[in-house]
Amino acid sequence: VLKLALLGCECKPPYGPIDHTARMFLEMLVESAKSAKLAIKILMDIYNVVEYAYPKNWDEYNGVIVPGSFSAAYDSDPWIDELKAKLQEHVVKGELPTLGVCFGHQVLAHSFETGTTIHPQNGPWAGRVSMPFQTDLVDLYVSHGDVVVQLPDSAVCLSGDDDSSVPIQIAAYFPSADKAAEWKSTHRGKPFAVTFQAHPEYASSSLGVSTLNGCIDAMFERGAFDEATCEEIRRDAEKTLAQVKKDSIRVMVTTCRYLGWFPDEE
């Protein structure tokens, strides 16, 4: 049994409500477990951190998921400040295995004094993005307005390009800078948190692509894209779903093994 807490950060459609977000992650985790030929029962409790709801006993969970949001990690909303404090107290100090996605990727980095999230000059983006992962390129879906540009010393960039608009696509967090440096050179040990700028859950079977399309519509309404760009992104997402799903499951299986949610390959 894998028991997880999802710290919901967005109440409004299309990415919310929070139970909708949880279903996407649960579907992706179940599909990833099946792909790895694992018989695992996955339970997920949902907490609305926008309304300051958190686990009473963090120790009862095998891990935490911090998903996306239309808010920004650098916003001064009291609930975001509270979330950063809880992440430092329970995830970082407690080394609680954690998956962060998009806003979750940004807010964990931003919870450190030396972590930095910004709104890039070239603005928001959505659709399919290719990025290095291990020894290959993978295609994942994204929808984001902000990016992480600096990690704390205890974290390692697993995928990114200093010359790109998203320099840190995937990050792994360790108990100390020494542990991060050791893992970077030898790959010994495991991170307690792995975070993605991309959305692997957008490749889940029943809700993923429709949620991506809804987020594209929301970004269009905010003036991020014109109509032609939106249609181009939607067509590409529909055409490439099979490959993106395959790649999303692959990165999720690896991430779950990093976090100890899935057993290592024998």
C-alpha positions in Angstrom: 0.0 0.0 0.0 1.3 3.4 -1.0 -0.4 6.2 1.0 0.1 9.8 -0.3 -1.1 13.3 0.7 -1.9 15.7 -2.1 -1.6 19.3 -1.1 -4.0 20.9 -3.5 -3.1 24.4 -4.5 -5.7 25.3 -7.1 -9.5 25.3 -6.5 -10.7 26.6 -9.8 -11.2 24.8 -13.1 -9.7 23.8 -15.4 -6.7 22.5 -13.3 -8.9 22.4 -10.2 -11.0 21.6 -8.3 -8.6 19.7 -6.1 -10.3 16.3 -6.4 -10.0 16.7 -10.2 -6.2 17.3 -9.8 -6.0 14.3 -7.5 -7.7 12.0 -10.0 -5.1 12.9 -12.6 -2.2 12.0 -10.4 -3.9 8.9 -9.1 -4.5 7.7 -12.7 -1.0 8.4 -13.7 0.5 6.6 -10.7 -1.8 3.6 -11.2 -0.9 3.4 -14.9 2.8 3.8 -14.0 2.6 0.9 -11.5 0.9 -1.3 -14.1 3.6 -0.4 -16.6 6.3 -1.5 -14.0 4.3 -4.7 -13.4 3.8 -3.8 -9.7 0.8 -4.8 -7.6 0.4 -1.7 -5.5 -2.7 -0.3 -3.8 -2.5 3.5 -3.9 -4.4 5.7 -1.4 -4.5 9.4 -1.6 -5.8 11.9 0.9 -6.6 15.4 -0.3 -5.8 18.7 1.6 -6.8 22.1 0.4 -3.8 24.2 1.4 -5.4 27.3 0.0 -7.7 27.0 3.0 -4.8 26.0 5.3 -5.8 22.3 5.5 -2.8 20.1 6.2 -2.2 16.6 7.6 -2.4 16.2 11.3 0.1 13.4 11.2 2.6 13.7 8.4 4.3 10.4 9.4 1.3 8.3 8.3 2.1 9.1 4.6 4.7 7.5 2.3 4.9 10.8 0.5 3.5 14.1 -0.6 2.4 15.5 -4.0 2.5 19.3 -4.5 0.7 20.0 -7.8 0.1 23.0 -10.0 -1.7 26.3 -9.5 -2.5 29.5 -11.3 -0.8 31.3 -8.4 2.9 32.2 -8.4 5.4 30.9 -5.8 6.7 34.5 -5.3 3.2 35.9 -4.5 2.7 37.3 -1.0 -0.6 35.4 -0.3 -0.6 34.1 3.3 -1.5 30.6 2.2 1.6 30.4 0.0 3.8 31.6 2.9 2.2 28.9 5.1 2.8 26.3 2.4 6.5 27.2 2.1 6.9 27.0 5.9 5.2 23.6 6.0 7.4 22.3 3.1 10.5 23.3 5.0 9.3 21.8 8.3 7.9 18.5 7.0 9.4 17.8 3.6 12.9 19.3 3.8 13.7 18.8 7.5 11.6 15.5 7.7 13.0 14.3 4.3 9.5 13.2 3.4 9.4 11.8 -0.2 7.8 14.5 -2.4 6.7 14.9 -6.0 6.4 18.6 -7.1 4.8 19.6 -10.4 4.8 23.1 -12.0 3.8 25.4 -9.1 4.9 22.6 -6.8 8.3 22.6 -8.5 8.5 26.4 -8.1 7.2 26.7 -4.6 9.6 24.1 -3.1 12.6 25.9 -4.7 11.2 29.2 -3.5 10.8 27.9 0.0 14.6 28.1 0.3 16.4 31.4 0.8 18.6 30.7 -2.2 15.9 29.2 -4.5 14.5 31.6 -7.1 11.4 31.5 -9.3 10.7 34.2 -11.9 8.3 35.2 -14.6 10.4 34.9 -17.8 10.7 37.6 -20.4 9.4 35.4 -23.1 6.2 34.8 -21.1 4.0 31.7 -20.6 4.1 28.5 -22.6 1.9 25.4 -23.0 2.0 22.2 -25.1 4.7 19.6 -25.7 8.3 20.1 -24.8 11.3 17.8 -25.4 13.8 17.6 -22.6 16.8 15.4 -21.6 16.0 12.7 -19.0 18.7 10.2 -18.0 20.4 9.3 -21.4 17.5 10.1 -23.7 15.1 12.9 -24.7 11.5 12.7 -23.4 8.4 14.6 -24.6 6.2 15.9 -21.8 3.3 18.4 -21.7 3.6 21.8 -20.0 1.5 24.8 -19.1 3.3 27.4 -17.1 3.9 31.1 -16.6 6.9 31.0 -14.3 10.2 29.1 -14.1 12.8 28.2 -11.5 16.1 29.8 -12.3 18.1 28.9 -9.2 18.1 25.9 -6.8 19.5 25.7 -3.3 22.9 24.0 -2.9 21.2 20.9 -1.6 19.4 20.3 -5.0 20.5 19.1 -8.4 19.2 20.0 -11.8 18.3 16.7 -13.6 17.2 18.3 -16.8 17.5 21.8 -18.2 19.5 24.1 -20.3 21.2 27.4 -19.2 20.6 28.9 -22.6 16.8 28.0 -22.7 13.8 29.8 -21.3 13.4 27.0 -18.8 16.9 26.4 -17.3 15.6 23.9 -14.7 13.1 21.4 -16.0 13.6 18.7 -13.4 15.2 19.0 -10.0 16.1 16.5 -7.2 16.5 17.5 -3.5 18.9 16.0 -1.0 19.5 16.4 2.8 22.6 18.5 2.3 24.8 20.2 -0.3 27.4 17.4 0.3 24.8 14.7 -0.4 23.7 16.6 -3.6 27.3 16.8 -4.8 27.9 13.1 -4.0 24.9 12.1 -6.0 25.8 14.3 -8.9 29.2 12.6 -9.2 28.4 9.0 -8.2 24.6 8.7 -8.2 24.8 7.1 -4.7 21.9 7.7 -2.4 18.4 9.0 -3.3 16.7 12.3 -3.3 13.8 13.0 -0.9 12.1 15.2 -3.5 11.8 15.3 -7.3 10.1 18.2 -9.0 9.1 18.9 -12.6 8.3 22.1 -14.5 6.3 19.8 -16.8 3.0 18.0 -16.0 3.3 14.2 -16.4 -0.2 13.9 -15.1 -1.5 15.6 -18.3 -0.9 12.2 -20.0 -3.3 10.4 -17.7 -6.0 8.5 -19.5 -9.4 10.2 -18.8 -8.6 13.7 -17.7 -5.2 14.8 -18.7 -5.4 16.2 -22.3 -8.8 17.8 -21.6 -7.2 19.5 -18.6 -4.3 20.7 -20.7 -6.8 22.1 -23.3 -8.7 23.9 -20.5 -5.4 25.4 -19.3 -4.6 26.5 -22.8 -8.1 28.2 -23.0 -7.4 29.9 -19.7 -4.1 31.2 -20.9 -5.7 32.4 -24.1 -8.3 34.4 -22.0 -5.4 36.0 -20.2 -3.8 37.1 -23.4 -0.8 34.6 -23.4 -1.6 33.1 -26.8 -3.5 34.0 -29.9 -6.2 31.7 -31.3 -3.9 30.2 -34.0 -1.3 29.3 -31.5 -3.9 27.6 -29.3 -5.2 25.5 -32.1 -1.6 24.5 -33.1 -0.9 23.4 -29.5 -4.1 21.4 -29.3 -3.5 19.6 -32.6 0.0 18.7 -31.6 -1.1 17.4 -28.2 -3.8 15.2 -29.8 -1.3 13.9 -32.4 1.5 13.1 -29.9 -0.5 11.7 -26.9 0.7 8.1 -27.3 4.4 9.1 -27.2 3.9 11.7 -24.5 2.0 9.1 -22.4 4.8 6.6 -22.8 7.4 9.1 -21.8 5.3 10.5 -18.9 4.9 7.0 -17.5 8.6 6.3 -17.9 9.6 9.4 -15.9 7.0 8.7 -13.3 8.2 5.1 -12.8 11.8 6.4 -12.4 10.7 9.2 -10.0 8.7 6.8 -7.9 11.7 4.6 -7.6 13.9 7.5 -6.6 11.3 8.4 -3.9 11.0 4.8 -2.7 7.3 4.7 -3.7 8.1 1.9 -6.1 10.8 -0.8 -5.4 14.0 -0.7 -7.4 14.4 -2.9 -10.5 16.0 -6.2 -9.6 
